[in-house]
């Protein structure tokens, strides 16, 4: 039973320390968060378009080589 109470006590200490560290974090404001979200979405779309174009080009090249 002693090990169980030590485990629970250790978990409580850990969660308390986590909570203290989270209070120290500098959380973004809503406008900063929206700007970052837009940047990520645009970046993902651009990379997706680039990969799609590379895929089409590679597929066309392979079709020429195979035939």
Secondary structure, 3 states (H helix, E strand, C coil): CHHHHHHHHHHHHHHHHHHHHHHHCCCCCHHHHHHHHHHHHHHHHHHHHHHHHHHHHHHHHHHHHHC
